[in-house]
Amino acid sequence: MACDGDDRLATLTLLATQTDFEDPGKDEPYQPPDAWKAAVGERDGSWWPALVGWLDDRSSGDSAPPGLGTGSGRYKAVYDAPGSDVFQL
């Protein structure tokens, strides 16, 4: 474009991406599914208790949920829940 006198484009950035995922290199996070499954193994039970524990460790404790909508202003509720539209046919 510049050789034609068109100066609308001042710079151009080209990004290289990895397209061969068979050999990503030793430091790459990708593992083929079979290799990941062999490395991780199976565990009995649910993953939910581990997630709840992880969240508890990072939580500041219980608190009241935020209110829904506002009592006034731009986002004031037009109707009480569930609203009139759910009853329309």
N, CA, C and O atoms as CSV, one atom per row, in Angstrom:
chain,resi,resn,atom,element,x,y,z
A,1,MET,N,N,0.820,-1.184,0.000
A,1,MET,CA,C,0.000,0.000,0.000
A,1,MET,C,C,0.870,1.256,0.000
A,1,MET,O,O,0.576,2.220,-0.707
A,2,ALA,N,N,1.954,1.241,0.805
A,2,ALA,CA,C,2.796,2.430,0.890
A,2,ALA,C,C,3.462,2.742,-0.437
A,2,ALA,O,O,3.658,3.909,-0.776
A,3,CYS,N,N,3.811,1.711,-1.189
A,3,CYS,CA,C,4.474,1.962,-2.468
A,3,CYS,C,C,3.532,2.641,-3.461
A,3,CYS,O,O,3.986,3.263,-4.421
A,4,ASP,N,N,2.217,2.525,-3.232
A,4,ASP,CA,C,1.247,3.187,-4.090
A,4,ASP,C,C,0.847,4.558,-3.555
A,4,ASP,O,O,-0.037,5.211,-4.109
A,5,GLY,N,N,1.512,5.001,-2.456
A,5,GLY,CA,C,1.191,6.303,-1.873
A,5,GLY,C,C,0.034,6.259,-0.899
A,5,GLY,O,O,-0.411,7.310,-0.437
A,6,ASP,N,N,-0.462,5.096,-0.576
A,6,ASP,CA,C,-1.570,4.962,0.359
A,6,ASP,C,C,-0.991,4.850,1.769
A,6,ASP,O,O,-0.309,3.874,2.085
A,7,ASP,N,N,-1.263,5.856,2.624
A,7,ASP,CA,C,-0.676,5.867,3.959
A,7,ASP,C,C,-1.693,5.550,5.061
A,7,ASP,O,O,-1.470,5.899,6.220
A,8,ARG,N,N,-2.793,4.901,4.717
A,8,ARG,CA,C,-3.796,4.565,5.738
A,8,ARG,C,C,-3.286,3.539,6.733
A,8,ARG,O,O,-3.740,3.513,7.877
A,9,LEU,N,N,-2.362,2.703,6.325
A,9,LEU,CA,C,-1.838,1.665,7.188
A,9,LEU,C,C,-0.390,2.009,7.527
A,9,LEU,O,O,0.490,1.966,6.667
A,10,ALA,N,N,-0.156,2.357,8.818
A,10,ALA,CA,C,1.188,2.777,9.212
A,10,ALA,C,C,2.049,1.588,9.620
A,10,ALA,O,O,3.235,1.550,9.295
A,11,THR,N,N,1.478,0.624,10.322
A,11,THR,CA,C,2.240,-0.540,10.772
A,11,THR,C,C,1.429,-1.798,10.571
A,11,THR,O,O,0.210,-1.755,10.402
A,12,LEU,N,N,2.118,-2.909,10.592
A,12,LEU,CA,C,1.479,-4.213,10.442
A,12,LEU,C,C,2.189,-5.191,11.361
A,12,LEU,O,O,3.415,-5.289,11.335
A,13,THR,N,N,1.438,-5.906,12.163
A,13,THR,CA,C,2.003,-6.905,13.055
A,13,THR,C,C,1.541,-8.277,12.606
A,13,THR,O,O,0.342,-8.508,12.447
A,14,LEU,N,N,2.463,-9.176,12.403
A,14,LEU,CA,C,2.145,-10.547,12.029
A,14,LEU,C,C,2.422,-11.454,13.220
A,14,LEU,O,O,3.491,-11.383,13.827
A,15,LEU,N,N,1.471,-12.292,13.547
A,15,LEU,CA,C,1.623,-13.207,14.673
A,15,LEU,C,C,1.856,-14.617,14.160
A,15,LEU,O,O,1.138,-15.096,13.282
A,16,ALA,N,N,2.861,-15.275,14.712
A,16,ALA,CA,C,3.128,-16.666,14.350
A,16,ALA,C,C,2.362,-17.559,15.314
A,16,ALA,O,O,2.327,-17.293,16.515
A,17,THR,N,N,1.759,-18.601,14.800
A,17,THR,CA,C,1.050,-19.546,15.653
A,17,THR,C,C,1.588,-20.942,15.416
A,17,THR,O,O,2.130,-21.263,14.358
A,18,GLN,N,N,1.418,-21.753,16.437
A,18,GLN,CA,C,1.862,-23.142,16.338
A,18,GLN,C,C,0.764,-23.953,15.673
A,18,GLN,O,O,-0.377,-23.951,16.135
A,19,THR,N,N,1.099,-24.642,14.598
A,19,THR,CA,C,0.097,-25.424,13.908
A,19,THR,C,C,0.333,-26.919,14.034
A,19,THR,O,O,-0.567,-27.712,13.757
A,20,ASP,N,N,1.528,-27.315,14.446
A,20,ASP,CA,C,1.841,-28.735,14.612
A,20,ASP,C,C,1.775,-29.070,16.099
A,20,ASP,O,O,2.712,-28.773,16.841
A,21,PHE,N,N,0.689,-29.680,16.536
A,21,PHE,CA,C,0.501,-29.964,17.949
A,21,PHE,C,C,1.025,-31.340,18.362
A,21,PHE,O,O,0.903,-31.713,19.529
A,22,GLU,N,N,1.590,-32.082,17.452
A,22,GLU,CA,C,2.128,-33.395,17.786
A,22,GLU,C,C,3.407,-33.291,18.615
A,22,GLU,O,O,3.651,-34.146,19.466
A,23,ASP,N,N,4.226,-32.266,18.387
A,23,ASP,CA,C,5.476,-32.099,19.128
A,23,ASP,C,C,5.577,-30.651,19.592
A,23,ASP,O,O,6.329,-29.870,19.009
A,24,PRO,N,N,4.825,-30.276,20.641
A,24,PRO,CA,C,4.790,-28.885,21.045
A,24,PRO,C,C,6.041,-28.424,21.784
A,24,PRO,O,O,6.220,-27.221,21.971
A,25,GLY,N,N,6.893,-29.315,22.200
A,25,GLY,CA,C,8.073,-28.916,22.961
A,25,GLY,C,C,7.899,-29.223,24.430
A,25,GLY,O,O,6.775,-29.354,24.915
A,26,LYS,N,N,9.008,-29.337,25.139
A,26,LYS,CA,C,8.944,-29.782,26.538
A,26,LYS,C,C,8.302,-28.759,27.463
A,26,LYS,O,O,7.775,-29.141,28.508
A,27,ASP,N,N,8.324,-27.480,27.123
A,27,ASP,CA,C,7.800,-26.457,28.015
A,27,ASP,C,C,6.367,-26.050,27.704
A,27,ASP,O,O,5.808,-25.195,28.390
A,28,GLU,N,N,5.783,-26.630,26.713
A,28,GLU,CA,C,4.429,-26.268,26.330
A,28,GLU,C,C,3.418,-26.995,27.225
A,28,GLU,O,O,3.661,-28.130,27.635
A,29,PRO,N,N,2.286,-26.348,27.532
A,29,PRO,CA,C,1.292,-26.971,28.410
A,29,PRO,C,C,0.462,-28.060,27.740
A,29,PRO,O,O,-0.163,-28.863,28.434
A,30,TYR,N,N,0.439,-28.109,26.426
A,30,TYR,CA,C,-0.398,-29.084,25.737
A,30,TYR,C,C,0.172,-30.489,25.890
A,30,TYR,O,O,1.376,-30.709,25.761
A,31,GLN,N,N,-0.729,-31.436,26.169
A,31,GLN,CA,C,-0.396,-32.852,26.146
A,31,GLN,C,C,-1.466,-33.555,25.336
A,31,GLN,O,O,-2.641,-33.201,25.434
A,32,PRO,N,N,-1.088,-34.544,24.536
A,32,PRO,CA,C,-2.127,-35.314,23.852
A,32,PRO,C,C,-3.055,-35.948,24.890
A,32,PRO,O,O,-2.606,-36.256,25.994
A,33,PRO,N,N,-4.311,-36.149,24.575
A,33,PRO,CA,C,-5.274,-36.674,25.541
A,33,PRO,C,C,-4.835,-37.971,26.221
A,33,PRO,O,O,-4.997,-38.110,27.433
A,34,ASP,N,N,-4.286,-38.915,25.468
A,34,ASP,CA,C,-3.872,-40.192,26.074
A,34,ASP,C,C,-2.740,-39.995,27.074
A,34,ASP,O,O,-2.721,-40.647,28.118
A,35,ALA,N,N,-1.796,-39.105,26.771
A,35,ALA,CA,C,-0.692,-38.837,27.692
A,35,ALA,C,C,-1.208,-38.157,28.957
A,35,ALA,O,O,-0.765,-38.483,30.059
A,36,TRP,N,N,-2.131,-37.224,28.810
A,36,TRP,CA,C,-2.705,-36.554,29.977
A,36,TRP,C,C,-3.452,-37.548,30.860
A,36,TRP,O,O,-3.307,-37.534,32.082
A,37,LYS,N,N,-4.246,-38.403,30.240
A,37,LYS,CA,C,-5.023,-39.389,31.006
A,37,LYS,C,C,-4.105,-40.335,31.766
A,37,LYS,O,O,-4.382,-40.673,32.917
A,38,ALA,N,N,-3.006,-40.770,31.135
A,38,ALA,CA,C,-2.063,-41.667,31.796
A,38,ALA,C,C,-1.356,-40.971,32.959
A,38,ALA,O,O,-1.097,-41.599,33.986
A,39,ALA,N,N,-1.044,-39.690,32.810
A,39,ALA,CA,C,-0.338,-38.955,33.853
A,39,ALA,C,C,-1.231,-38.630,35.048
A,39,ALA,O,O,-0.764,-38.611,36.186
A,40,VAL,N,N,-2.503,-38.376,34.794
A,40,VAL,CA,C,-3.407,-37.958,35.856
A,40,VAL,C,C,-4.000,-39.149,36.593
A,40,VAL,O,O,-4.057,-39.144,37.823
A,41,GLY,N,N,-4.430,-40.142,35.886
A,41,GLY,CA,C,-5.054,-41.295,36.514
A,41,GLY,C,C,-6.484,-41.001,36.935
A,41,GLY,O,O,-6.976,-39.883,36.776
A,42,GLU,N,N,-7.137,-42.011,37.469
A,42,GLU,CA,C,-8.522,-41.860,37.897
A,42,GLU,C,C,-8.593,-41.729,39.403
A,42,GLU,O,O,-7.752,-42.258,40.130
A,43,ARG,N,N,-9.613,-41.011,39.865
A,43,ARG,CA,C,-9.861,-40.858,41.300
A,43,ARG,C,C,-11.315,-41.191,41.565
A,43,ARG,O,O,-12.194,-40.831,40.782
A,44,ASP,N,N,-11.569,-41.873,42.661
A,44,ASP,CA,C,-12.942,-42.173,43.048
A,44,ASP,C,C,-13.591,-40.941,43.652
A,44,ASP,O,O,-12.914,-40.073,44.203
A,45,GLY,N,N,-14.899,-40.877,43.542
A,45,GLY,CA,C,-15.643,-39.801,44.164
A,45,GLY,C,C,-15.849,-38.617,43.239
A,45,GLY,O,O,-15.542,-38.661,42.048
A,46,SER,N,N,-16.376,-37.565,43.825
A,46,SER,CA,C,-16.729,-36.366,43.089
A,46,SER,C,C,-15.635,-35.312,43.210
A,46,SER,O,O,-14.885,-35.290,44.185
A,47,TRP,N,N,-15.553,-34.452,42.225
A,47,TRP,CA,C,-14.602,-33.347,42.275
A,47,TRP,C,C,-15.184,-32.137,42.989
A,47,TRP,O,O,-14.466,-31.172,43.251
A,48,TRP,N,N,-16.478,-32.174,43.309
A,48,TRP,CA,C,-17.121,-31.021,43.946
A,48,TRP,C,C,-16.520,-30.683,45.317
A,48,TRP,O,O,-16.280,-29.505,45.579
A,49,PRO,N,N,-16.263,-31.655,46.205
A,49,PRO,CA,C,-15.664,-31.291,47.503
A,49,PRO,C,C,-14.319,-30.581,47.350
A,49,PRO,O,O,-14.022,-29.658,48.109
A,50,ALA,N,N,-13.511,-30.993,46.390
A,50,ALA,CA,C,-12.226,-30.324,46.169
A,50,ALA,C,C,-12.449,-28.890,45.701
A,50,ALA,O,O,-11.728,-27.985,46.119
A,51,LEU,N,N,-13.427,-28.677,44.848
A,51,LEU,CA,C,-13.725,-27.330,44.371
A,51,LEU,C,C,-14.230,-26.452,45.513
A,51,LEU,O,O,-13.810,-25.303,45.645
A,52,VAL,N,N,-15.123,-26.986,46.334
A,52,VAL,CA,C,-15.649,-26.216,47.457
A,52,VAL,C,C,-14.524,-25.839,48.414
A,52,VAL,O,O,-14.487,-24.711,48.905
A,53,GLY,N,N,-13.612,-26.761,48.686
A,53,GLY,CA,C,-12.471,-26.460,49.535
A,53,GLY,C,C,-11.589,-25.379,48.949
A,53,GLY,O,O,-11.134,-24.484,49.661
A,54,TRP,N,N,-11.348,-25.463,47.654
A,54,TRP,CA,C,-10.526,-24.466,46.967
A,54,TRP,C,C,-11.175,-23.091,47.059
A,54,TRP,O,O,-10.498,-22.095,47.310
A,55,LEU,N,N,-12.489,-23.040,46.855
A,55,LEU,CA,C,-13.209,-21.771,46.939
A,55,LEU,C,C,-13.211,-21.226,48.364
A,55,LEU,O,O,-13.043,-20.023,48.564
A,56,ASP,N,N,-13.403,-22.104,49.364
A,56,ASP,CA,C,-13.383,-21.675,50.768
A,56,ASP,C,C,-12.043,-21.050,51.142
A,56,ASP,O,O,-11.999,-20.057,51.867
A,57,ASP,N,N,-10.962,-21.625,50.652
A,57,ASP,CA,C,-9.621,-21.090,50.948
A,57,ASP,C,C,-9.438,-19.686,50.390
A,57,ASP,O,O,-8.621,-18.921,50.903
A,58,ARG,N,N,-10.173,-19.343,49.364
A,58,ARG,CA,C,-10.007,-18.061,48.703
A,58,ARG,C,C,-11.163,-17.096,48.958
A,58,ARG,O,O,-11.217,-16.012,48.378
A,59,SER,N,N,-12.078,-17.498,49.824
A,59,SER,CA,C,-13.268,-16.709,50.086
A,59,SER,C,C,-13.070,-15.819,51.310
A,59,SER,O,O,-12.318,-16.161,52.222
A,60,SER,N,N,-13.750,-14.680,51.319
A,60,SER,CA,C,-13.688,-13.789,52.478
A,60,SER,C,C,-14.814,-14.085,53.463
A,60,SER,O,O,-14.998,-13.337,54.423
A,61,GLY,N,N,-15.561,-15.147,53.247
A,61,GLY,CA,C,-16.631,-15.521,54.166
A,61,GLY,C,C,-18.007,-15.274,53.575
A,61,GLY,O,O,-18.146,-14.794,52.450
A,62,ASP,N,N,-19.025,-15.616,54.364
A,62,ASP,CA,C,-20.399,-15.443,53.914
A,62,ASP,C,C,-20.785,-13.969,53.916
A,62,ASP,O,O,-20.317,-13.191,54.748
A,63,SER,N,N,-21.632,-13.606,52.986
A,63,SER,CA,C,-22.169,-12.251,52.933
A,63,SER,C,C,-23.525,-12.319,52.251
A,63,SER,O,O,-23.858,-13.290,51.571
A,64,ALA,N,N,-24.288,-11.266,52.454
A,64,ALA,CA,C,-25.608,-11.209,51.826
A,64,ALA,C,C,-25.441,-11.003,50.319
A,64,ALA,O,O,-24.544,-10.278,49.891
A,65,PRO,N,N,-26.287,-11.629,49.523
A,65,PRO,CA,C,-26.189,-11.419,48.075
A,65,PRO,C,C,-26.600,-9.992,47.727
A,65,PRO,O,O,-27.356,-9.367,48.472
A,66,PRO,N,N,-26.118,-9.480,46.624
A,66,PRO,CA,C,-26.519,-8.133,46.220
A,66,PRO,C,C,-27.996,-8.093,45.844
A,66,PRO,O,O,-28.574,-9.107,45.451
A,67,GLY,N,N,-28.585,-6.941,45.965
A,67,GLY,CA,C,-29.985,-6.783,45.592
A,67,GLY,C,C,-30.165,-6.894,44.088
A,67,GLY,O,O,-29.233,-6.662,43.318
A,68,LEU,N,N,-31.355,-7.247,43.687
A,68,LEU,CA,C,-31.666,-7.351,42.265
A,68,LEU,C,C,-32.377,-6.081,41.830
A,68,LEU,O,O,-33.382,-5.693,42.426
A,69,GLY,N,N,-31.866,-5.441,40.809
A,69,GLY,CA,C,-32.477,-4.211,40.333
A,69,GLY,C,C,-32.265,-3.083,41.323
A,69,GLY,O,O,-31.418,-3.180,42.211
A,70,THR,N,N,-33.020,-2.028,41.177
A,70,THR,CA,C,-32.948,-0.894,42.087
A,70,THR,C,C,-34.347,-0.444,42.418
A,70,THR,O,O,-35.285,-0.704,41.664
A,71,GLY,N,N,-34.494,0.232,43.543
A,71,GLY,CA,C,-35.803,0.736,43.937
A,71,GLY,C,C,-36.205,1.980,43.174
A,71,GLY,O,O,-37.380,2.345,43.138
A,72,SER,N,N,-35.234,2.625,42.570
A,72,SER,CA,C,-35.519,3.840,41.822
A,72,SER,C,C,-34.469,4.010,40.734
A,72,SER,O,O,-33.506,3.247,40.661
A,73,GLY,N,N,-34.661,4.991,39.913
A,73,GLY,CA,C,-33.667,5.284,38.896
A,73,GLY,C,C,-33.901,4.532,37.604
A,73,GLY,O,O,-35.001,4.055,37.321
A,74,ARG,N,N,-32.847,4.440,36.837
A,74,ARG,CA,C,-32.931,3.892,35.485
A,74,ARG,C,C,-33.364,2.427,35.448
A,74,ARG,O,O,-34.066,2.025,34.520
A,75,TYR,N,N,-32.966,1.626,36.426
A,75,TYR,CA,C,-33.231,0.186,36.385
A,75,TYR,C,C,-34.295,-0.243,37.392
A,75,TYR,O,O,-34.240,-1.357,37.912
A,76,LYS,N,N,-35.231,0.602,37.661
A,76,LYS,CA,C,-36.315,0.275,38.586
A,76,LYS,C,C,-37.171,-0.841,37.991
A,76,LYS,O,O,-37.470,-0.840,36.796
A,77,ALA,N,N,-37.560,-1.789,38.837
A,77,ALA,CA,C,-38.395,-2.896,38.378
A,77,ALA,C,C,-39.770,-2.374,37.958
A,77,ALA,O,O,-40.365,-1.541,38.642
A,78,VAL,N,N,-40.254,-2.864,36.849
A,78,VAL,CA,C,-41.561,-2.463,36.347
A,78,VAL,C,C,-42.657,-3.281,37.029
A,78,VAL,O,O,-43.722,-2.758,37.358
A,79,TYR,N,N,-42.380,-4.575,37.237
A,79,TYR,CA,C,-43.319,-5.483,37.877
A,79,TYR,C,C,-42.564,-6.317,38.898
A,79,TYR,O,O,-41.344,-6.462,38.823
A,80,ASP,N,N,-43.313,-6.869,39.862
A,80,ASP,CA,C,-42.714,-7.841,40.772
A,80,ASP,C,C,-42.443,-9.130,40.009
A,80,ASP,O,O,-43.115,-9.429,39.022
A,81,ALA,N,N,-41.473,-9.877,40.462
A,81,ALA,CA,C,-41.150,-11.154,39.830
A,81,ALA,C,C,-42.333,-12.087,39.938
A,81,ALA,O,O,-43.030,-12.045,40.951
A,82,PRO,N,N,-42.597,-12.915,38.970
A,82,PRO,CA,C,-41.828,-13.179,37.788
A,82,PRO,C,C,-42.110,-12.243,36.628
A,82,PRO,O,O,-41.552,-12.428,35.546
A,83,GLY,N,N,-42.965,-11.237,36.821
A,83,GLY,CA,C,-43.285,-10.315,35.724
A,83,GLY,C,C,-44.519,-10.775,34.982
A,83,GLY,O,O,-44.928,-11.932,35.081
A,84,SER,N,N,-45.108,-9.857,34.240
A,84,SER,CA,C,-46.359,-10.190,33.551
A,84,SER,C,C,-46.139,-10.963,32.256
A,84,SER,O,O,-47.047,-11.652,31.792
A,85,ASP,N,N,-44.951,-10.862,31.664
A,85,ASP,CA,C,-44.727,-11.494,30.367
A,85,ASP,C,C,-44.778,-13.012,30.430
A,85,ASP,O,O,-45.046,-13.654,29.414
A,86,VAL,N,N,-44.528,-13.607,31.598
A,86,VAL,CA,C,-44.553,-15.068,31.678
A,86,VAL,C,C,-45.967,-15.612,31.597
A,86,VAL,O,O,-46.160,-16.804,31.359
A,87,PHE,N,N,-46.944,-14.762,31.789
A,87,PHE,CA,C,-48.330,-15.210,31.720
A,87,PHE,C,C,-48.966,-14.964,30.366
A,87,PHE,O,O,-50.114,-15.349,30.144
A,88,GLN,N,N,-48.240,-14.330,29.457
A,88,GLN,CA,C,-48.778,-14.061,28.123
A,88,GLN,C,C,-48.718,-15.320,27.269
A,88,GLN,O,O,-47.791,-16.120,27.389
A,89,LEU,N,N,-49.693,-15.483,26.428
A,89,LEU,CA,C,-49.715,-16.641,25.529
A,89,LEU,C,C,-49.308,-16.260,24.144
A,89,LEU,O,O,-49.269,-17.112,23.255
